[in-house]
Amino acid sequence: QVQLVESGGGLVQAGGSLRVSCAASGSILSINAMGWYRQAPGKQRELVARVTSGGSTNSADSVKGRFTISRDNAKNTITLQMNSLKPQDTAVYYCNANLVRVGLQGPYEYDIWGQGTQVTVSS
């Protein structure tokens, strides 16, 4: 079994900061990439920021300069530091991991999502 455990989030006023973290655990051979996505009411889920095993990152234009994603490979954990938050950042934030597991026929890629954590920014 593999699971993603998310922590952080909550309610903050506009201009404030929050941090969300995600830890992957279980039967994992390696992790290709982990990232955060978000989904606001009535909208599609969108990428917020993502980091690969090699440390390459990409993020949505709307969060560049405000959000920073970091990764601890030893702990299979990522953290999203969110600064200068805006009401439009309000959404459920979901952690995602693209990883490699070992099955009966060898290694295979596996994609998993966390349960989501609410981030609410009041104006």
Residue, then its C-alpha position, 0 to 999 in steps of 0.5 A: q500500500v502507498q499513501l500520501v499524508e497531507s498536513g497544513g492549510g487552513l484559514v488566513q487573511a489576504g497577504g498572509s502565509l500558509r504551508v502545506s506538506c505531503a509525505a509519501s509512505g508505503s511500498i515505494l521503489s522511487i518517486n519521479a515527481m511530487g506536486w500540489y494541485r488545487q481545485a476551487p468550487g466550480k473550477q477544474r483541478e489545476l497544477v500549482a507547483r511540481v518538483t521532480s526527483g532531480g529537483s526541477t520545478n515548475s509552477a503556475d504563472s499565478v503563483k510564481g514569486r509567491f509560492t515555493i515548493s521544496r522536496d526532502n527526498a530522504k523523507n519522501t516529503i514535499t512542502l509548499q510555502m505559500n506567501s502573499l496569499k490572495p482570495q483567489d488562492t482559496a481552494v482544496y489543495y491536493c498532493n500528487a505523486n508519480l512513483v515507481r513500485v515493484g510488482l510481480q512483473g517488475p517495476y511499474e509507474y503509479d500515480i496517487w492523490g492525497q485526500g486534499t486540504q482546504v486553504t481559505v484566504s479571506s479578503 
